[in-house]
Amino acid sequence: MGTTCMRNDTMSFVLTDAERDFLLELLDARETSMLHELHHTDTYEYKHLLQQQIDLLENLQKKLTSITSGVTP
């Protein structure tokens, strides 16, 4: 009765070099803050959530950096 639909949820948009660089700066600052927070929390669930978010930040940074170098992640 149910059907499964496979979707490729990707998004494309155009950034100037300045916009890309600014986003990288923001992501780097947020990652630094989250790493500090990660090392100062004792709650396993919160640490796990922070680590997942840090992983997402690092993936975004890799994608934006690959735009700079012209390499596909």
Steps between C-alpha positions, in 0.01 A plus 500: 500500500776744589748620244856606551623801313874558482593869494828675465458795735772729373504875475697720266568869528761749389740668742753769442852433628439750781175326601666158498792628707262662748300179537823308562597749771160465668514122486852496642404730788193291580701177485756641744220601737332161475826312558554705815146423612546130418803475727319670789175303509441183698169392349544216251187591300610861463855396405355271235282781361795740494718245321233448235478875446879533485505226236244696296711816534810317383314359198380848407853636536633224271237576237569874509876443494467267202335787313819700560729224381271376224499147647174312538451370858 
